[in-house]
């Protein structure tokens, strides 16, 4: 079998994720430590090079820059796969809803 068939997600160097149950394996572009124009340009370049998965988190404080990079790349939203992780302080039903609503607004 394939390595990802034994797990829901595999991390390789903090950047690559193999997600079980998808039509295809998604390779996500990680945005940790990217800020401002560097994040925008990096996301735009990644999408232009073929990435369709982007990983961010509210604690990265780059969601607006990621959104700008996605917009500049011009790929339709339905072709993109985004993840946005929650911090421990955002866990719990109400906290998660609020945090995800804020991330959706920014993205």
C-alpha positions in Angstrom: 0.0 0.0 0.0 0.8 3.7 -0.2 2.3 5.3 2.9 -0.7 7.7 3.4 -3.2 4.8 3.5 -2.3 4.0 7.1 -3.0 7.5 8.5 -5.3 10.4 8.1 -2.4 12.9 7.6 1.3 12.6 7.3 3.7 15.6 7.8 6.9 15.8 5.9 9.2 18.6 7.1 6.3 20.6 8.3 5.3 21.4 4.8 3.7 18.4 3.1 0.4 16.8 4.0 -1.0 13.6 2.6 -4.7 13.6 3.3 -6.6 10.3 3.2 -10.0 10.3 1.7 -9.4 12.9 -0.9 -9.7 12.2 -4.7 -6.0 12.9 -4.8 -3.2 13.6 -2.4 -3.0 17.2 -1.6 0.4 18.8 -1.2 -0.1 22.0 0.7 2.0 25.1 0.6 2.9 26.1 4.1 2.8 29.8 5.0 4.2 29.7 8.6 6.6 32.6 9.2 5.6 34.4 5.9 4.2 37.9 6.5 3.1 40.8 4.4 4.2 41.1 0.8 6.5 38.1 1.2 3.5 36.0 2.0 1.4 37.4 -0.8 4.1 36.9 -3.4 5.0 33.4 -2.2 1.4 32.3 -2.3 0.9 33.8 -5.7 4.0 32.0 -7.0 3.0 28.7 -5.4 -0.4 28.7 -7.0 1.0 29.8 -10.3 3.4 26.9 -10.1 0.5 24.4 -9.6 -0.1 24.3 -5.8 -3.8 24.1 -5.1 -3.5 23.5 -1.3 -2.5 26.4 1.0 -2.0 25.9 4.8 -2.3 28.9 7.2 -3.5 29.5 10.7 -4.8 32.6 12.5 -1.7 32.6 14.8 0.5 33.0 11.7 -1.1 36.5 11.3 -0.9 36.3 7.5 -4.4 35.5 6.4 -5.0 38.8 4.6 -1.7 38.5 2.8 -2.5 34.9 1.9 -5.9 36.0 0.5 -4.2 38.7 -1.6 -1.8 36.1 -3.1 -4.7 33.8 -3.9 -6.5 36.7 -5.6 -3.5 37.7 -7.6 -3.0 34.2 -8.8 -6.4 34.2 -10.4 -7.3 30.6 -9.8 -11.0 29.9 -9.2 -11.8 29.3 -5.5 -13.4 25.9 -6.3 -9.9 24.6 -7.4 -8.3 25.6 -4.1 -8.0 23.6 -0.9 -7.3 25.8 2.2 -6.6 24.9 5.7 -6.7 27.2 8.6 -5.7 25.8 12.0 -7.1 26.9 15.3 -4.9 27.8 18.4 -5.6 26.1 21.7 -7.4 29.3 22.9 -9.8 29.0 20.0 -11.0 25.5 20.8 -14.5 24.9 22.1 -17.6 25.2 20.1 -18.3 28.9 20.4 -14.6 29.9 20.3 -14.1 27.8 17.1 -17.1 29.3 15.4 -15.9 32.8 16.1 -12.3 32.0 15.1 -13.3 30.3 11.8 -15.8 33.1 11.0 -12.9 35.6 11.4 -10.6 33.5 9.3 -13.2 33.2 6.5 -13.7 37.0 6.6 -9.9 37.5 6.2 -9.5 34.8 3.5 
